[in-house]
């Protein structure tokens, strides 16, 4: 553990032991725009950590492989504090990119009782490969406003409720919710609907009663009057054998309102028409392709969408 992480863990221990601590302030990643400062109460963090241990089979030691200043890293440290000492179980949290990069060393992950993977979509093929090698993968869904992951493998943690609106938007409620945004009452009020947190994510219930996230409301690109689901387009492009990673975004455009742009990491160059031929219906096809050596990442492992949009505009 780094010196910064040790210092933050010490501060968390003092905060957890305090008589009446003020909310913890966590800054969001800002992957889609301006970062927010989220206020998390001790009660919410305790509820999240305890529900996690209950779901995974008991308290355990946590290994920190994430930045300790974002919610996922803070939770690793706080769960360690809640778990106590002399524990037989061990856990680790990763983002999907980290899991992919460990493909050649799955055996290093089999020692953990669970490997939590969150912060972005996890390709089913990668999960299947890891599990075939003996890794116990648990896919998490959540955000800073819910103390991190609050739905594990599609099933809400104890104390968490999920509601899906007619427009497929996912709403959350329960003991893990944040207290609001620091010094921003208007944004706090706008984040809730009748006590439910508006996630801006789209989802549905599977046949076996699990939550499946389909994308974000801002993943729907309106291009030339056509609604283009960016995540579906990215999935189509990911099927090409030369494509190693892909992100699809809408970028402001005078003619189209938003043009569909594909950011591709590939073994071989792909021309625009090749990429367009992979997408059906044709009206969803990208109108610009940028080939990159890798997708830019923020400190917490999420794709830097703001930078990608700037690259598309400059290109």
C-alpha positions as CSV (number, residue, x, y, z in Angstrom):
1,X,0.0,0.0,0.0
2,X,1.3,3.4,-0.9
3,X,2.0,6.2,1.6
4,X,-1.0,8.1,0.4
5,X,-3.2,5.1,0.8
6,X,-1.9,4.5,4.4
7,X,-2.5,8.1,5.3
8,X,-6.1,8.0,3.9
9,X,-6.8,4.7,5.7
10,X,-5.6,6.3,9.0
11,X,-7.9,9.3,8.4
12,X,-10.8,7.0,7.6
13,X,-10.2,5.1,10.9
14,X,-10.4,8.3,12.8
15,X,-13.5,9.4,10.9
16,X,-15.2,6.1,11.5
17,X,-14.4,6.3,15.2
18,X,-15.4,9.9,15.7
19,X,-18.5,10.8,17.8
20,X,-20.4,12.6,15.1
21,X,-18.4,13.0,11.9
22,X,-19.3,15.3,9.1
23,X,-20.0,13.6,5.7
24,X,-17.0,12.3,3.8
25,X,-16.5,14.3,0.5
26,X,-15.7,12.2,-2.6
27,X,-15.0,13.8,-5.9
28,X,-16.5,12.0,-9.0
29,X,-14.2,11.2,-11.9
30,X,-15.7,13.7,-14.3
31,X,-15.6,11.2,-17.1
32,X,-18.5,12.8,-18.9
33,X,-18.0,16.4,-17.8
34,X,-17.6,18.6,-14.6
35,X,-16.7,16.5,-11.5
36,X,-19.1,16.7,-8.6
37,X,-18.3,16.6,-4.8
38,X,-20.4,13.9,-3.3
39,X,-21.3,13.9,0.5
40,X,-21.3,10.4,2.0
41,X,-22.4,9.8,5.6
42,X,-20.8,7.3,7.9
43,X,-24.1,5.4,8.1
44,X,-24.2,5.0,4.3
45,X,-20.6,3.8,4.0
46,X,-21.1,1.4,6.9
47,X,-24.3,0.0,5.3
48,X,-22.5,-0.4,2.0
49,X,-19.4,-2.1,3.4
50,X,-21.4,-4.4,5.7
51,X,-23.9,-5.4,2.9
52,X,-20.9,-6.2,0.6
53,X,-19.4,-8.5,3.2
54,X,-22.7,-10.2,3.8
55,X,-23.2,-10.8,0.0
56,X,-19.6,-12.1,-0.5
57,X,-19.8,-14.6,2.4
58,X,-18.2,-12.7,5.2
59,X,-15.6,-10.0,6.1
60,X,-12.1,-10.3,4.5
61,X,-8.9,-8.6,3.7
62,X,-9.0,-6.2,0.8
63,X,-6.2,-5.5,-1.6
64,X,-6.0,-1.9,-3.0
65,X,-5.4,-1.7,-6.7
66,X,-7.4,1.4,-7.3
67,X,-6.8,5.1,-6.6
68,X,-7.5,5.7,-2.9
69,X,-9.2,9.1,-3.5
70,X,-12.1,7.8,-5.6
71,X,-15.1,6.0,-4.2
72,X,-14.0,2.5,-5.2
73,X,-10.6,2.9,-3.6
74,X,-12.0,4.5,-0.5
75,X,-14.4,1.6,-0.2
76,X,-11.6,-0.9,-0.3
77,X,-9.9,0.9,2.6
78,X,-13.2,1.3,4.5
79,X,-14.2,-2.3,4.1
80,X,-10.8,-3.3,5.5
81,X,-11.5,-1.1,8.5
82,X,-15.0,-2.6,9.0
83,X,-13.7,-6.2,8.6
84,X,-11.2,-6.1,11.4
85,X,-8.2,-8.4,11.8
86,X,-7.3,-12.0,11.6
87,X,-9.5,-12.8,8.6
88,X,-9.4,-15.9,6.4
89,X,-11.1,-14.4,3.3
90,X,-9.5,-12.0,0.8
91,X,-10.9,-9.8,-1.9
92,X,-9.8,-7.4,-4.6
93,X,-11.6,-4.7,-6.7
94,X,-10.7,-4.0,-10.3
95,X,-12.0,-2.0,-13.2
96,X,-12.6,-3.9,-16.5
97,X,-9.4,-2.7,-18.1
98,X,-7.3,-4.1,-15.2
99,X,-9.1,-7.5,-15.5
100,X,-8.4,-7.6,-19.3
101,X,-4.7,-6.8,-18.7
102,X,-4.4,-9.8,-16.4
103,X,-5.4,-12.3,-19.0
104,X,-2.0,-13.9,-19.0
105,X,-1.9,-14.3,-15.3
106,X,-5.4,-15.4,-14.2
107,X,-3.8,-17.7,-11.6
108,X,-2.8,-14.5,-9.6
109,X,-6.6,-13.8,-9.1
110,X,-7.7,-17.3,-8.2
111,X,-6.3,-16.8,-4.7
112,X,-9.1,-14.3,-3.9
113,X,-12.5,-15.3,-2.6
114,X,-14.0,-12.7,-5.0
115,X,-12.8,-10.3,-7.6
116,X,-15.1,-7.3,-7.8
117,X,-15.2,-5.7,-11.3
118,X,-17.0,-2.4,-11.7
119,X,-16.7,1.2,-13.1
120,X,-17.7,0.2,-16.6
121,X,-19.0,-2.5,-18.9
122,X,-17.4,-5.9,-18.6
123,X,-17.2,-7.9,-21.8
124,X,-19.0,-11.3,-21.3
125,X,-16.2,-13.1,-23.1
126,X,-13.6,-11.7,-20.7
127,X,-15.6,-12.7,-17.7
128,X,-16.2,-16.2,-19.1
129,X,-12.5,-16.6,-19.8
130,X,-11.6,-15.5,-16.2
131,X,-14.2,-17.8,-14.6
132,X,-13.0,-20.8,-16.7
133,X,-9.6,-20.2,-15.2
134,X,-11.0,-20.4,-11.7
135,X,-11.5,-16.6,-11.0
136,X,-14.6,-15.8,-9.0
137,X,-15.8,-12.6,-10.8
138,X,-18.5,-10.4,-9.2
139,X,-19.7,-7.6,-11.5
140,X,-20.8,-4.6,-9.6
141,X,-22.9,-1.6,-10.5
142,X,-23.1,1.7,-8.7
143,X,-21.6,5.2,-8.5
144,X,-20.1,7.6,-6.0
145,X,-23.7,8.6,-5.0
146,X,-24.4,5.1,-3.9
147,X,-21.0,4.6,-2.0
148,X,-19.8,2.6,-5.0
149,X,-21.2,-0.7,-6.1
150,X,-24.7,-1.4,-4.8
151,X,-25.9,-4.1,-7.2
152,X,-23.8,-7.3,-7.5
153,X,-24.3,-9.5,-10.5
154,X,-27.6,-7.8,-11.1
155,X,-28.9,-8.3,-7.6
156,X,-29.3,-5.3,-5.3
157,X,-27.4,-5.5,-2.0
158,X,-29.4,-5.7,1.3
159,X,-31.0,-2.3,1.9
160,X,-31.0,-1.2,-1.8
161,X,-34.0,-0.9,-4.0
162,X,-34.1,-0.6,-7.8
163,X,-36.9,0.8,-10.0
164,X,-37.0,0.9,-13.8
165,X,-39.1,3.6,-15.3
166,X,-41.1,3.3,-18.5
167,X,-38.3,5.0,-20.4
168,X,-35.9,2.3,-19.1
169,X,-34.1,4.7,-16.8
170,X,-32.8,3.1,-13.6
171,X,-33.6,4.7,-10.2
172,X,-32.1,3.7,-6.9
173,X,-33.1,4.0,-3.2
174,X,-31.8,2.8,0.1
175,X,-29.4,3.1,3.0
176,X,-26.3,3.6,0.8
177,X,-27.4,6.8,-0.9
178,X,-25.4,10.0,-0.6
179,X,-26.5,13.1,1.4
180,X,-26.1,15.5,-1.6
181,X,-23.5,17.5,-3.5
182,X,-21.4,19.8,-1.5
183,X,-22.5,23.5,-1.8
184,X,-24.9,22.6,-4.6
185,X,-28.5,22.4,-3.5
186,X,-30.0,22.8,-7.0
187,X,-27.9,19.9,-8.4
188,X,-28.8,17.8,-5.4
189,X,-32.5,18.4,-5.8
190,X,-32.3,17.6,-9.5
191,X,-30.6,14.2,-8.7
192,X,-33.7,12.9,-7.0
193,X,-37.3,12.0,-8.0
194,X,-39.6,11.3,-5.0
195,X,-36.7,10.1,-2.9
196,X,-35.2,7.9,-5.7
197,X,-31.8,8.7,-7.1
198,X,-31.9,9.3,-10.9
199,X,-28.9,7.4,-12.3
200,X,-29.1,8.5,-15.9
201,X,-28.5,4.8,-16.7
202,X,-30.8,2.7,-18.9
203,X,-31.6,-0.9,-17.9
204,X,-34.0,-3.8,-17.8
205,X,-34.8,-6.9,-15.7
206,X,-33.6,-10.2,-17.2
207,X,-35.8,-13.2,-17.2
208,X,-34.1,-14.5,-14.0
209,X,-34.8,-11.2,-12.2
210,X,-31.4,-9.5,-12.5
211,X,-30.7,-5.9,-13.4
212,X,-29.0,-5.5,-16.8
213,X,-27.5,-2.1,-17.6
214,X,-28.0,-1.2,-21.3
215,X,-26.2,2.1,-21.4
216,X,-26.7,5.7,-20.3
217,X,-29.2,8.3,-21.3
218,X,-26.4,10.3,-22.8
219,X,-25.3,7.2,-24.8
220,X,-28.2,7.8,-27.1
221,X,-26.9,10.0,-29.9
222,X,-29.4,12.0,-31.9
223,X,-27.8,12.2,-35.4
224,X,-29.8,13.5,-38.3
225,X,-33.0,12.9,-36.3
226,X,-32.1,9.2,-35.7
227,X,-31.7,7.9,-32.2
228,X,-28.4,5.9,-32.2
229,X,-27.6,3.7,-29.2
230,X,-23.8,4.2,-28.8
231,X,-23.3,1.1,-26.7
232,X,-25.0,-1.1,-29.4
233,X,-22.8,0.4,-32.1
234,X,-19.7,-0.2,-30.0
235,X,-20.7,-3.8,-29.4
236,X,-21.0,-4.3,-33.2
237,X,-17.6,-2.9,-33.8
238,X,-16.1,-4.9,-31.0
239,X,-17.0,-8.1,-32.9
240,X,-14.3,-7.3,-35.6
241,X,-11.3,-9.6,-35.0
242,X,-8.8,-6.7,-35.3
243,X,-10.6,-4.5,-32.8
244,X,-9.1,-4.6,-29.3
245,X,-11.1,-1.7,-27.7
246,X,-13.7,0.7,-28.9
247,X,-15.7,3.7,-27.6
248,X,-18.6,5.3,-29.6
249,X,-19.6,8.9,-28.8
250,X,-21.7,11.7,-30.3
251,X,-19.8,14.9,-31.2
252,X,-21.5,18.2,-32.0
253,X,-21.9,18.6,-35.8
254,X,-23.3,21.4,-37.9
255,X,-25.0,19.1,-40.4
256,X,-26.0,16.2,-38.2
257,X,-26.6,17.8,-34.9
258,X,-24.4,15.1,-33.5
259,X,-22.2,12.9,-35.6
260,X,-21.4,9.3,-34.5
261,X,-17.7,8.9,-33.9
262,X,-15.9,5.6,-33.3
263,X,-12.7,5.6,-31.4
264,X,-10.9,2.3,-32.1
265,X,-7.8,0.5,-30.9
266,X,-7.1,-2.1,-33.6
267,X,-4.3,-4.4,-34.7
268,X,-4.6,-3.2,-38.3
269,X,-6.0,0.1,-39.7
270,X,-9.7,0.2,-40.4
271,X,-11.1,2.6,-43.0
272,X,-14.4,4.3,-42.5
273,X,-16.4,2.1,-44.9
274,X,-15.1,-1.0,-43.2
275,X,-16.4,0.2,-39.9
276,X,-19.7,1.4,-41.3
277,X,-20.3,-2.0,-42.9
278,X,-20.2,-3.6,-39.4
279,X,-23.2,-1.7,-38.1
280,X,-26.9,-2.3,-38.8
281,X,-29.1,-0.5,-39.3
282,X,-26.9,1.7,-41.6
283,X,-28.4,4.8,-40.1
284,X,-26.5,4.0,-36.9
285,X,-23.1,3.7,-38.6
286,X,-20.3,6.0,-37.5
287,X,-19.4,9.0,-39.7
288,X,-15.9,9.3,-38.3
289,X,-13.3,6.8,-37.1
290,X,-10.3,7.7,-35.1
291,X,-7.7,5.0,-34.6
292,X,-5.8,5.4,-31.3
293,X,-2.9,3.4,-29.7
294,X,-5.1,3.1,-26.6
295,X,-8.3,4.7,-25.1
296,X,-7.4,7.5,-22.8
297,X,-8.2,6.7,-19.2
298,X,-8.8,8.8,-16.1
299,X,-7.1,8.0,-12.8
300,X,-9.9,5.6,-11.8
301,X,-9.7,3.6,-15.0
302,X,-12.7,5.0,-16.7
303,X,-12.5,6.2,-20.3
304,X,-11.9,9.9,-20.6
305,X,-14.9,10.9,-22.8
306,X,-14.2,14.6,-22.6
307,X,-10.7,14.1,-24.1
308,X,-12.1,11.8,-26.8
309,X,-14.7,14.4,-27.9
310,X,-11.9,17.0,-28.1
311,X,-9.8,14.6,-30.2
312,X,-12.7,14.1,-32.6
313,X,-13.4,17.9,-32.8
314,X,-9.7,18.6,-33.5
315,X,-9.5,15.8,-36.0
